[in-house]
């Protein structure tokens, strides 16, 4: 199988741009070729139509019937503990690391530089020892 | 007008019984004096109103109606004014040398001007709000507070990270390395040529000597040519010498600040390093 993540009812998607950029949503129903009815009760996204283009599919799927109301979506979301599972993925960690790097102050950059230097020195030393 | 007249009379009526009470209490002699001292009675307006703001009589007619020709008052002449009346001498008698010259001349004290310009100086237009530099409002960026680490961008210490102490009277920032850390002495820096980082050193208890002002830091110029043609270019003070006072002031301030810097890990190394840009580093994207 070439594709592993499909657009289906219950698929959790990551919103990549727009008003809700950076949030997770669950696909509740498909409206037409380009849009889906989407809901993110545990991530602060109201139930609304959203184009597929701004969604990036994740590995998580919930179980609820199509057009289920928000209460059901929330129940399924909390049962699967999606928020914690998401925070544990590499994807989410990379996003967090990127944010932290952008917020670094001048002093932080200096500390990082010093830490990297020391680390590289240790590594090179170990390599030299092996030769 | 009739109404105003009644008001005037009412005033009189109110005052008289008030007057009479003290009169009755006092002795008989005073009674006579009190009676003579009548309360001032003011006449109503002698200029009837035709419409709002317009009176019936002109200025000169009113002058006559109010009998101001009889009511000319002058303030008593003070001693100062009496002294001022003594006019200064217009001419002076000066002795003149040489015989056959008559011995003295009468010379005017204030002479007529020897030159009149062709055109009069034109009247200057009114301007407002043009203040001299000493009265300008000094501003300080909100990101710069005492103890902030600043990055100097110009001057011989460009790129160095420095601790901000206070803003001086002209608006320049008083800054120190400290000297032991990065060889920047107590120095002035311009606010505009400085990047304020978000790193702050706690300078709350540090006492900065009061004599560190702009006059203390101002560059000295020694110019006393005394009209000597030779060696005009070899001016004194080509080489700047650090005075003893500067050294003591530096020690006094730095000793307090160094103690605080040592408390924060890695801060000393940070102040020793210099700031620079490299490939892929864009100042507008950096968070300082």
Interface residues (C-beta under 8 A of the other chain):
Chain A: X102 X103 X104 X105 X106 X107 X110 X111 X114
Chain B: X149 X151 X161 X197 X198 X199 X266 X267 X269 X270 X273 X275 X285 X286 X287 X288
